[in-house]
C-alpha cells in the first residue's frame, strides 16, 4: 500500500543518493536543493508557470533594496520544497497519517507549487485597492488551473482533478482534512511565510527574516488538539516566537519602509487613474516588463505618466515623505485615515492638494500629493497552540509568550503600518514648512467624508 513517504518528490528530499529514477535536483538560494520529478518539470515548464520567472517577488522594493530582484518562480520552488519538509515531518504523526492520505498529500504538493500562479506584477499593491473589476489573484489563477497545459499535466501526470487544487487554494475548507491542509498553505506558520521571510530577507540584503530556527520549528510541528490545523510542541516555542518577530521586523524595515511605500503610493495612484480604460484580463496576464510598458504607453502625457516615469523611467524620482502618523502618534488623525477604501484616500489627497495650494499660494496638482494608509484588510494574527506532551495539554502561544502577546494579539498593523503623506519633490519641502499640516489633512478628511468618491 502506497504511503506518503513513497511520493517520488518526498522520497527524493534527503540528498543526492537514493533518488527515484528520473528525479533530479535544482539549486536555489540559499543553497537549497529542490527535487524535480518529471511531473514537476511538466508544470514548471508550462508557459503559465514560466511567466512567474519574469515577475519579481517584491516588485517596487528593489527601488530601495537594489538586490531584491528574485522572482515568483524562485519563491514557488521554495514553497514547494517547504511543503515537502512539512509532509516529511508530519507523516510520522499517527493522527496526520490517519487523516491525510497519499492522494491528499499530492494535492497539497501541487497546490504549494501552484499557489502563486494567479499573481500578476505588483499584485499586492493593486489588490489592496479593492477596485471594481480587479480580481483577487486566487480567483484569477483559476483560468490557468482549470484548462490548458497545467490542467492537462495535473490530470495525466498527477491523477489530480484541477478542481481539487482550486478548492484547496481558493475555497473555504469544509471538513477537518481540508482545514488542516489549508492551514499548512495559509496560516500562522504556513509554508508560504516560512519561505518568503527568509528569501526576501536574503535578497534584500537584511538579516531580519532569517533569524529563526527553521529546522527546530519544522521538527516541532504537530496537529492541533482538534486535528484540523497545525500546532507546535513546546520545543518549537522559541523558534515560533522568533519567526513572529522576523515577520514583524520585515514588515517594519522592508515591506513598509517609508520609501517602499512612497513608490507603492505612486504606482497605486497611477493605476487608479488608468484602470477604468485598461483591458485588465489581458494586462494581468503579462510579465512585469510587458505590464510596465503597457501602463506607460496608456499613461503617456497624463499625470499617471509622470508618476510612472518616476518609478520606471531612466531617473528614479520617488515622492518624499512630508508627514506621518501612527496609532501612537497623532492617533486621532491616524484613526480617521487608516483602513479607508482607496477611492476615499484618493479623494482625500485631492482635497488636501486644494487646501495646500491655498496655503502655499501656488498650485499643488492633485497627483503631486499621495496618501498611503493601512489597507482595509488587516494582517492575519499569529494564533497557534503549543503542545506540552508531558502534561498532554495544549496552550495558546499568546498565553505562554509575552512576545506573541505583544506583537500578534494586539493588532500587528497598528505597530508597523503608518499613515503617510507623500509629495512630489517640487512641493515636498514647502509642505513640510506648513505649521498647519495636520490640521489641513484633518480638514481634507472632513471634506472627503461629505463627498462620494468614485468606486
C-alpha positions, 0 to 999 in steps of 0.5 A: 500500500502506497504511503506518503513517504513513497511520493517520488518528490518526498522520497527524493528530499534527503540528498543526492543518493537514493533518488527515484529514477528520473528525479533530479535536483535544482539549486536555489538560494540559499543553497537549497536543493529542490527535487524535480520529478518529471511531473514537476518539470511538466508544470514548471515548464508550462508557459503559465508557470514560466511567466512567474520567472519574469515577475519579481517577488517584491516588485517596487522594493528593489527601488530601495533594496537594489538586490531584491530582484528574485522572482515568483518562480524562485519563491514557488520552488521554495514553497514547494520544497517547504511543503515537502519538509512539512509532509516529511515531518508530519507523516510520522504523526499517527493522527496526520497519517490517519487523516491525510492520505497519499492522494491528499498529500499530492494535492497539497504538493501541487497546490504549494507549487501552484499557489502563486500562479494567479499573481500578476506584477505588483499584485499586492499593491493593486489588490489592496485597492479593492477596485471594481473589476480587479480580481483577487489573484486566487480567483484569477489563477483559476483560468490557468488551473482549470484548462490548458497545459497545467490542467492537462499535466495535473490530470495525466501526470498527477491523477489530480482533478484541477478542481481539487487544487482550486478548492484547496487554494481558493475555497473555504475548507469544509471538513477537518482534512481540508482545514488542516491542509489549508492551514499548512498553505495559509496560516500562522506558520504556513509554508508560504511565510516560512519561505518568503521571510527568509528569501526576501530577507536574503535578497534584500540584503537584511538579516531580519527574516532569517533569524529563526530556527527553521529546522527546530520549528519544522521538527516541532510541528504537530496537529492541533488538539482538534486535528484540523490545523497545525500546532507546535510542541513546546520545543518549537516555542522559541523558534515560533516566537522568533519567526513572529518577530522576523515577520514583524521586523520585515514588515517594519524595515522592508515591506513598509519602509517609508520609501517602499511605500512612497513608490507603492503610493505612486504606482497605486495612484497611477493605476487608479487613474488608468484602470477604468480604460485598461483591458485588465484580463489581458494586462494581468496576464503579462510579465512585469516588463510587458505590464510596465510598458503597457501602463506607460504607453496608456499613461503617456502625457497624463499625470499617471505618466509622470508618476510612472516615469518616476518609478520606471523611467531612466531617473528614479524620482520617488515622492518624499515623505512630508508627514506621518502618523501612527496609532501612537502618534497623532492617533486621532488623525491616524484613526480617521485615515487608516483602513479607508477604501482607496477611492476615499484616500484618493479623494482625500489627497485631492482635497488636501492638494486644494487646501495646500495650494491655498496655503502655499499660494501656488498650485499643488496638482492633485497627483503631486500629493499621495496618501498611503494608509493601512489597507482595509484588510488587516494582517492575519494574527499569529494564533497557534497552540503549543503542545506540552506532551508531558502534561498532554495539554495544549496552550495558546502561544499568546498565553505562554509568550509575552512576545506573541502577546505583544506583537500578534494579539494586539493588532500587528498593523497598528505597530508597523503600518503608518499613515503617510503623506507623500509629495512630489519633490517640487512641493515636498519641502514647502509642505513640510514648512506648513505649521498647519499640516495636520490640521489641513489633512484633518480638514481634507478628511472632513471634506472627503467624508461629505463627498462620494468618491468614485468606486 
